[in-house]
Amino acid sequence: MSNQREKILILFNSEHIAYSPTVIQLYDELQKQYDVTITAEYPRSFNNQKLENRNVLYHKYYHVKGRYFYLILFYLISLFNKEARLFKKNGLNYKQYYFKYQFVKKIIKKYQYKTIISVDILNLVFCSLLKTRTDFLSVELCADEKHLNIVDTKCIDCVLIQSVERYQYLFKDKQIKTFYVQNAPIYKGVFKKKRNGLIYGGSAYDELGFYHCLNYINQYKDEQLTVQGAIMPKDIARVEIEYKNLLDENRLILNRKYLENDEVVESLSNYEIGFCFYNFEVPVIRENYFNYASAPSGKMFKYIAAGVPVVASNILGFKFVTEFQCGILIDDLKPDDIHTAICKIRQDYTFYAENAIKAAKFYSFDKAINPYLKFISEK
């Protein structure tokens, strides 16, 4: 009798796998029982890097601009390959998606998998074309939801998604078995530390209110802000010019070191209050409003897992902050509005910090994912 473990395949589309805690945690939970493989795009930009200590197969991003051989090849492919024709007809970038599709096709056909998990809609499109059954994990909506119309939803065994609103947005009144799982860490207890300063976690750029946070500490001279996460070179250059005074005064600390998923919460527990904003003045955020407004950012759950109260944008996905009273939601990101929220938290800090822990326990990933793990085991 063979002791070989059953195989599970997680199809991840983009290059930022190292910054996708939901997928990383799902892998870690599944790996306890199964032989798990992740596919991802080879990292090439924005501080992206390979995901260490996990079984990841990387596929190459094909840059064809100016390469006449590839341009001719793609033209011929678009004429004679039925999948490429389908991609082109439906407005997908077939010059990229064709090779991704072929990569996924090869991996799927290589082994017999107990379960294939498609992260986001592009991989769902691939599985539908291959007539392969799959579980669908929805993380981001904005990239490919317009292509959901070419998916045969009969290929979906179940859906993992953050909220009822997001499910209805994608699938309307279709009845598919659904598991609601937030982008939250496993709650492991709060690290008892003296908390000082404000914390901005995650990718630091204008779309996520980064410069509003800098404007706040620029106006309120007693505040100190630490940034823990990825920062693009253009933003570093801008900060060094426009906010040089904050760096010189050590009131702005940029910590760009990559932290493993399990290290983030401990690091955040050093700080007093966390920021979690969306800047809807930026076109890409405004144009994809529902995607950002309907699902809480992963850093939000890491803050509360560290017992750190939050000041956050007043959006649908953050309504639990008000329900649990673990922070303050604001409608405007002006310095005075941020300051009012911070002062309110500081007036009753223990109350908000204890409520953050209650929320973290409620949304703990292991608790939320258990019904899905049971579902897989019974397949």
N, C-alpha and C positions, 0 to 999 in steps of 0.2 A: 504494500500500500504506500503510495507516494505521500511525502510530507510537504510537497511543494505548495507554497501559498498561492491562492487565487490572485489574479492580476487585476488592477484597477488603473485606468488611464484618465488623467486630468488634462484636457486640452485648454491651454492658456494661450491667448493670441499675441499679446504685446511683449515688450522687452522689460517691463518694470515688475517682473515676478518677485524680485527681492523686496518690493514695496507693496505687496498684496497680502496683507496678514490673513484675510479670510481663506485664501487658497493655501497659504503656508500652514495654517492651523488645521484645515481640513486634511491636508496631506499627512500631518503629524498624527492626527487621530486615526486615520485609515491605516497608516503604516504599522500601527500596533497589531493589526490582524492580517493585512493584505500586502502584496507586493505592488507598490504604487509608483507610477511614472508620471511626470509632468512634462508637457511640451511647452516651449516658450520661444520667443524670438531672441536672437543673440543680442545682448546689450551693446548699445553703440552711443548713447547720449544721456544727458541730464543725470549724471551721477549714477546711472543704472549699472548694475553689476550682476555677476552670476550669483545664483542662490546656492550657498554653501551647504554641505551636509545633507542634501536631498538629491534624489535621482531625477535629474532634469535633462531632457533631450532638447537641444537648441537648433533652430533652423535659421538659415541666413536671410537677411533682408537684402533683396536685390535692388541695387541702385542702377538704373539703366539709362539715365539722362546722358546723352552724348555717346552712347555705346551702340553703334549702328548695327552690329551683329545681333544684339538683343532686341533692338527695335524691329528688325526684320523678322526675328524669331517670334516675337510677340504678335506681330501682324499676321503671320501664318497660323499661329495658334488660335488667334481670334476668328480665323476663317474656318478652321477644320475641327477644333476641339469643342464638343458640345457644352462642357462646363464653362469654358472661357467665353463662349458665345452667350451663355446664360448670364454670366457675371457682367459682361459688357452691356447686354440688353437691359439689365436691371440697375445700371449705374454704379456697379462695383468697380473698383480699380483692379481690373483683371490682370494688369501687368504685375501686380503684387500678389493678388489673391490666388492666381493660378498656381504659383509655386507653393504657397502656403497650403492650398488644397491638396496638391500632390504629395506634400510632406505628410499631412494628416492621413491621407489615404494609405500611404505606405505603412505608417505606424499602426493604423487600425487593422490592416490586413496581416500584420506580422504575427500577432498573438491572438489567442482567445481571451477576451476580457470579461470578467464578471460584470463590471460596470464601466461605462465611459461617461465622464462628466464633462460637459461642454460649458466652459466659462464664457459667458456673453454670446451675443447673437451670431457673430461670424462663424464660430465653431458649430453652432446649432445649424446654420446653413449648410456647412460641410457635411455634417452627419445626416441631414435630411437628403442631400444629393446622393449620399452613399447608401441610403436606405438602412441606416444603422441606428439602433435604439440608443437613447442617451438620456442622462439626467441633465437638467439645465440649471446652471448656477448663474444668476443674474447679479453682476457687480456694478457695471456701468450701462447706462441706457443710451447715452448721446451718440456713440460712435456709429452704430449699425441698426438701430431699431427700425429704420425705414425699409430694411431688407427682410424683416420678419414675414412679409407677405409671400416670400418664395419658400418659406419653411412649411413642410408638412408636419403639423403639430402632433400627428398620430405617432411620430417617432419619439416623442417625449414621454419618458416613464414618470418623471416627477419634476417639480420646480422648487429650487431653493432661492428665496428672495427676501428682501428686507421688510416689506409691508404689503398689506392688502391693496393700498392705493397703487403701488408699483405693479402688482400682479394685474389689476384691472386695466391699467394703462397699456400693458403689453397684450394681454389675452382676452380682454373684454369679458364676455360671459362664458368662455370656454371652461369646462370642468376638468382640470388636471390636478392630480394629487400634489399638494403644496406644503412645504416646510418653511416657516418664517425664522430666518437666522440673521442676526445683526453682525456687523463687522466689528465684533467685540472680542477682547482677549478672554482667556480663562482666568477667572478671579482666583488669586492665590493668597490674598491677604495684603494689607497695606504695610508698607515699610515705614516704621516710625522714625521720622527724621524732622529736624527743624526746617521749616519751609520758608524760603526767602525768594522774593522776586517773582516776576511774571514769566510765563512760558508760552512760546509759540512753537507747536510741534508740527512736523510734516513739511511738505514742499512749500518753500517760501517764495511766493510771487504775488503779483498784484491781483490775480484772479481770486485768491484766497484771503484778501484783506491784509496782506503783509505790510503795505505802506501805511495803511490806516493805523496799524499797531505802532509803527515807527513814529508817525505823527503824534500819537498819544504820548509816548514817553518823551518826545521832543518838547511837548507843551508842559507836561507834568514832571518837573525836574527831580522829584524824589523817587521816581520809579526806575527799575532796572528790568530789562527784558532779555531772556535767553532764547535763541532760536536753535532748535534741535531738529535738523532735517536737511534735505537736499536744497541747494540754492544754485540757480543757473548763473553762469559767468557774467551775463549781462546785468543781472541783479546785484551781484557782488560789486561790480564796477560802479553801478549807480549808488549803492550804499556808501562806498568808500569816498564818493564825491559829495553827494547830497546830505549824508548823515555822518560825516566824518567826526563831528563833535561828539556824537553818541559813542562811537568807538573809542575816541581819545579819552572820554570820561569813564570808560568801562561800564556804561549804562546799557550798552548793546553788546551782547556776546554771541558770536556766531560759532556754533558747534556743528560742524559738517561731518563728523565721524559717523559712519554707518553703525547702527546698533542692531543686533539680532532682535527678532520679535520679542523674545523673552526678557531682553534687557531694557526695553523702552519704558515699561511701567515703573521699574525701579528708578530709572533716571528721572522720570517725570515727578516722582514723589518728593524730589528735592525742592519743588516750587510751590508757590502759594495759590495762584490762580492761572487757569489756562484759557487761551483764546481759540475760538473756532468760528471763522467767518467765511462768508461768500460775498464777493464784491459784484453785485448785479449791475454795476455801471460798466463792467467789462463785457464787450459783445459776446464772447464765447460762453460766458456764464449766463448772460441774459437770454441768449438764443436757445440754450439748453436748460432753461429754467427748471423744468420738472425733474430732470435727472438729479440736479444738485439740491433742489428744495425738498425732494421726497425721501431721501435716504441719508441718515446720519453719517458723517465722516468717521473713518476708523479712529482718528486721533481723539475724537470726542470720547469714545469708550475707553481709550487708554488713559485719558485724564481721570475719568471717574474711577477706573480700576486702581488708580494711585491715590484715590481719596482727594483729588484736586477739583474743587468747584470750578465752574466754567462761566465765561461770558461769551455768548454765541449769538449768531444771527437768528432772528425770529422767523423760522421757516417750519413747514409741516414736519420735516424729518427730525427736528429738535424739540418737538412738543413735549417729549418725555422729560426734558429738563425742568419744565414748569410743573409737570405732574409729580415728579419726584422731589422737586424743590432742591435740586443739586447745583443750581446756578441761576443766572439771569439772562433772559433773551432780550435783545435790543433790535429796534427797527432801523436805526441809523448808526453808521460807524464813525461818527464825528467824535473827536477827543472828549468832549464834555459828556456825551452819552455813554461812552466807555467808562469814564471816570465815575459817573453816577452809579453804574452797575457794580463796579469794583468796590465802591464805598459801602454799598448795601450788603455785599457779601462779607466785607470785613467787620461790619457791625455785629454780625452773628455768625462768625466763621465756622465754629464747631458744628452748628446746625447744618450748614450747607455741606461741609466735609463729610459728616456722618450720612447725610442723604445721598451723597455721591457713592459711598460704599454700598448703600442699600440698592441703588440702581445698578451698580456693577455686578452685584450678586444675582440680581434678577436677570440680567442680559448675558451672564457668563456663557462663553462659547460652548463649553462642554455640555452644559445643561440644554442649550438650544439644539445642538447637533445630535444628541442621543437618539431622538425619534428617527432621524434620517439614517443613522448607523444601523438601527434595528431594521429599517426598511431594506437596506442593502443586504443584510445578513439573511433575510427571508426570501430574497430573489431566487 
